[in-house]
Amino acid sequence: MASKGQKFNTYTPEFRNEIALQYINENKSYGYLSKVYGISKKTIETWVRKYKQGRSLISDNRGRPLKDEEINYKERYEILKNYQAFLKAQREKK
């Protein structure tokens, strides 16, 4: 549980992937990686588990997409709106 005034470390997605790949490909242990990088074993275990499950490590700690992915959602929304307008026009032609 977090303490009042506690500071949290943030790590880049590239760094998270690098650590997960070191564990998987180079057979380095959680303990070794924890000592070398000063990160808790549990955090590294979580990153490796997410990487193995194919989940994106390119999101913030709450699972929200980063800014680049938010732009992608906006583009998808615009495409969907245009497609719905197209379908509505097709129905009106009939």
C-alpha positions as CSV (number, residue, x, y, z in Angstrom):
1,M,0.0,0.0,0.0
2,A,1.3,3.4,-0.8
3,S,2.4,5.7,1.9
4,K,1.4,9.4,2.1
5,G,3.8,11.5,0.0
6,Q,5.4,8.4,-1.6
7,K,7.1,9.0,-4.9
8,F,6.5,6.4,-7.7
9,N,9.1,5.6,-10.4
10,T,8.0,5.6,-14.0
11,Y,9.8,3.6,-16.7
12,T,9.7,4.0,-20.4
13,P,8.0,1.2,-22.5
14,E,11.3,0.5,-24.2
15,F,13.0,0.0,-20.9
16,R,10.2,-2.3,-19.7
17,N,10.5,-4.4,-22.9
18,E,14.3,-4.5,-22.6
19,I,14.1,-5.9,-19.0
20,A,11.4,-8.5,-20.0
21,L,13.5,-9.6,-23.0
22,Q,16.6,-9.9,-20.8
23,Y,14.7,-12.3,-18.5
24,I,13.2,-14.3,-21.4
25,N,16.0,-14.4,-24.0
26,E,19.2,-14.1,-21.9
27,N,17.9,-16.3,-19.0
28,K,18.7,-13.7,-16.3
29,S,17.0,-14.1,-13.0
30,Y,14.5,-11.8,-11.4
31,G,17.0,-11.3,-8.5
32,Y,19.9,-10.4,-10.8
33,L,17.8,-7.9,-12.8
34,S,16.4,-6.5,-9.6
35,K,19.9,-5.8,-8.2
36,V,21.3,-4.5,-11.4
37,Y,18.5,-2.0,-12.2
38,G,17.2,-1.3,-8.6
39,I,13.7,-2.4,-9.4
40,S,11.7,-4.8,-7.2
41,K,11.4,-8.4,-8.3
42,K,7.6,-8.2,-8.3
43,T,7.6,-5.3,-10.8
44,I,9.9,-7.3,-13.1
45,E,7.7,-10.3,-12.8
46,T,4.7,-8.2,-13.7
47,W,6.4,-6.9,-16.8
48,V,7.5,-10.3,-17.9
49,R,4.0,-11.8,-17.4
50,K,2.4,-9.0,-19.4
51,Y,5.0,-9.4,-22.2
52,K,4.4,-13.1,-22.4
53,Q,0.6,-12.6,-22.5
54,G,1.1,-10.3,-25.4
55,R,-0.3,-7.3,-23.5
56,S,1.1,-4.0,-24.3
57,L,3.9,-2.6,-22.0
58,I,3.3,0.7,-23.8
59,S,0.6,1.9,-21.4
60,D,0.7,3.7,-18.2
61,N,0.4,1.9,-14.9
62,R,-3.4,2.1,-14.9
63,G,-3.7,0.4,-18.3
64,R,-4.6,3.6,-20.1
65,P,-3.1,4.1,-23.6
66,L,-0.3,6.6,-24.1
67,K,-0.9,9.8,-26.1
68,D,0.1,8.2,-29.5
69,E,-2.5,5.5,-29.1
70,E,-5.1,8.1,-28.1
71,I,-4.6,9.8,-31.5
72,N,-5.2,6.4,-33.1
73,Y,-8.5,6.1,-31.3
74,K,-9.5,9.6,-32.5
75,E,-8.7,8.6,-36.1
76,R,-10.8,5.4,-35.7
77,Y,-13.7,7.4,-34.4
78,E,-13.6,9.7,-37.4
79,I,-13.5,6.7,-39.8
80,L,-16.5,5.2,-38.0
81,K,-18.5,8.4,-38.2
82,N,-17.8,8.7,-41.9
83,Y,-18.8,5.1,-42.5
84,Q,-22.1,5.6,-40.6
85,A,-22.8,8.7,-42.7
86,F,-22.1,6.6,-45.8
87,L,-24.5,3.9,-44.7
88,K,-27.2,6.4,-43.9
89,A,-26.9,7.9,-47.4
90,Q,-27.1,4.4,-48.9
91,R,-30.4,3.7,-47.0
92,E,-31.9,7.0,-48.1
93,K,-31.2,6.2,-51.8
94,K,-33.3,3.1,-51.6
